[in-house]
Amino acid sequence: MKLILTQEVTGLGAPGDVVEVKDGYGRNYLIPRNVAIRWTRGGEKQVTSIKAARASRGVRDHDHAEQIKTKLESSPVDVKVRAGDGGRLFGSVTVADIAEAITSVSGEAVDKRTIVVTNPIKSLGNHQVSVKLHDEVSASVALNVIPA
């Protein structure tokens, strides 16, 4: 089955890519979650618009990504959350919370889909997250989760 990706899928491709997947994976997982649409001849116009939106939203080039990386890695980012006794959080720190904190500290708009959290953050203290800025550039950001 040929599909056009509308969002990034790890191990498969980026938005705007035309991919060939097994019928069940496309029909039961990708299409219902609005991660992909069926490929048609008229879909090429959608591919160009998706890639244009991705380019405008993304980082301009490799050098700009390196500049943002040094800015993000230079100082820790404070994330304020509600916490109970013993430093346990009510819920967990979401990637939207992290993206908002990084944007406010660095001045650079960071898309929440580019943030990789390996383990859910459910306690106060220092944590590490990875931000994929460019295809070849990832920044390791130090988070300081503090009570609000």
Summary of the structure (lengths in Angstrom):
residues: 148
radius of gyration: 18.1
end to end distance: 48.8
largest distance: 58.4
contacts: 390
relative contact order: 0.15
helix: 36%
strand: 32%
